[in-house]
């Protein structure tokens, strides 16, 4: 492919990549999702991420059918990247996409499972050693030498399992020898310390250049010794150089001109010849040393290349394993025609209440067979959170990653439509929302609909009509859907494959916080129980007149219920 054939690579970007990397290397960087190569070429990290996501799996990215779905996707990858062991691993996590190939999903799950087993099998010292190895790799900016050092450190840390087979394929003696050579081969030539003779020649060259730069001072100091003729001056010059620098008398005499107009001409000509001679000798020796170093590297080139690839791959797998272990994620059961979870948790909430929920066909404990669920219940009862949890489970499974649940059964979806409640009541919002959520239902693929409080964008009566239409269209198109609403009583009879679930508030805590049973009750309409909210407002009102106003509302919703709520809260 040409660079311009990739999504997001326009004329300016392609020109920059060609100039910095070359066409072939730039294409390879895109195909291998190498964020580091693109950013080193001057592409911003954000743009590189967007380009590589599309290059990785454009069909997978198309599954993120709405803005809210994409926000959950971004939040999931941002959370996972916090567990990255290297900067490059964090970059690679941020370009993970839903995978359109089922075999690729299974392969990534296998890799994460194996890495997690290896990571959790290490003791604290072993994990520290692994972390230190990757820290050093990052500090050295991921050079070949750093990769070799990391491989040797990871082998010594005792990592075991299929994740680290690539490490076992590397000859430690070969890469150890190559590491010594890599230490001294730099883009600017051979580094100091590689060869004593080269270092000595460079020192002499530095002295010669210093003399040349101060030729006038040299001339004056020699004249101050009282020399009488040019012959005396030649000898005094050789003595001065031998005494004041690392250069020898013989080196000076070899290059000193046989004839000169005067002392100044002699000094300038001799020093220029000395510098030229030493530059040639340094270049010859550097070429000789570099050839030897590169020969050592060439002998281990295959192992060095394996080390570079292995370090980055191991860092990615271990980073995802750390994410999975930290959040107690579980490998989902793939396939089938449903989305079902037991003990599911929202990753974006501290200490969340686990819930069981499902739509479609599955073998888990929640009800099976319903294509659509209409979720009702209390304000602040966790309905939107449940939708977000279902979206997270679907997206993580599609990316080949474990999910936040005790058990999960997840089918494949060509489009995930998540729509949060947007409290903007106008025709423009209604139109844009319908244009966002309806088209995925009309395509040929399988769609998961997760729509929150559709009635918030139009009047309740018309919202109920539209919601009825969406539920019917979801069933007709063979899609799955969860629709959150407060209009359950206004809906016309639902299709046989749809059910109504409810989340219930159960009162107030002693701190007057709403106490909710976050586990939906299947086949039951949930109640908003406004008396709980009014009870809290009555109890918290500091101003007498404001309190009287809330008490008036308490009489409207049921004064006895309000008093009972407060009594239960204080006694609790």
Secondary structure, DSSP 8 states (H G I E B T S, - for coil): --GGGSTT--HHHHHHHHHHT-HHHHHHHHHTT-HHHHHHTT--HHHHHHHHHHHH-HHHHHTB-SHHHHHHHHHHHHHHHTT-SSHHHHHHHHT----S-HHHHHHHHHHHHHHHHHHHHS-HHHHHHHHHHHHHHHHTTT-HHHHHHHHHHHHHTT--SGGGHHHHTS-HHHHHHHHHHHHHEETTEE-TTS-HHHHHHHHHHHHHHHHHHTHHHHHHHHHTTT--SHHHHHHHHHHHHHHHSS--HHHHHHHS-S--SSHHHHHHHHHHHHHHHHHHHHHHHHHHHHHHHHHHHHHTHHHHHHHHHHHHHHHHHHHHHHHHHHTT-B--EE-SSEEEEEEE--TTSTT---EEEEEES-SSSS--S-SEEEEEE-TTSSHHHHHHHHHHHHHHHHTT--BSSSEEEE---SEEEEE------SHHHHHHHHHHHSHHHHSSS-EEEEEE-GGGGS-HHHHHHHHHHHHHHHHHTT-EEEEE-S-GGGS----TTEEEEEEEEEEE-TT--EEEEEEEEET------HHHHHHHHHHH--SHHHHHHHHHHHHHH-HHHHHHHHHHHHH-
